[in-house]
Amino acid sequence: MRLRTILSLIVALAISSIVGKVWAYDASPNPSSTDPCTQVNFSGYTPAPFSQDKNNTTVPPKSEFSFLASKATAAQSITVMIKEQKVPVTVTMVSNGYLVKGKLPDTVKGSYIRVEIFAKGPNQCDRADGWLLKVAN
């Protein structure tokens, strides 16, 4: 009789554990999709990002670059860095966000570089992105 009672308790615990997990299920949407920082996006990179397969081009030194930042971006927080050097940029409001323009520094020649973008979004959350360029001598 003791074995039967112990087995009954184990089965009861297992069933309550399963039911508890079902009740704990949250059918609400993924919290990351409602995260305001996911609304901060960068696009329209010019010159196009370097790619061995798609865009195997080299840009001249001191070339201009530009990209778009979404409306959720705090315009005053946009910072561009190339080879750990802050690059001056101009930020202009356009219909779908901000157009950011700048020039490659004089010191960047004959190498691959990453144009690194840093900005803040709603609630002061940090966003970063960028793209690769190949710069001629």
Secondary structure as GFF3:
##gff-version 3
##sequence-region A 1 137
A	DSSP	alpha_helix	2	23	.	.	.	ID=ss1
A	DSSP	alpha_helix	31	34	.	.	.	ID=ss2
A	DSSP	three_ten_helix	36	39	.	.	.	ID=ss3
A	DSSP	beta_strand	42	46	.	.	.	ID=ss4
A	DSSP	beta_strand	64	70	.	.	.	ID=ss5
A	DSSP	three_ten_helix	75	77	.	.	.	ID=ss6
A	DSSP	beta_strand	79	82	.	.	.	ID=ss7
A	DSSP	beta_strand	85	87	.	.	.	ID=ss8
A	DSSP	beta_strand	89	94	.	.	.	ID=ss9
A	DSSP	beta_strand	97	103	.	.	.	ID=ss10
A	DSSP	beta_strand	111	120	.	.	.	ID=ss11
A	DSSP	three_ten_helix	122	124	.	.	.	ID=ss12
A	DSSP	beta_strand	126	135	.	.	.	ID=ss13
###
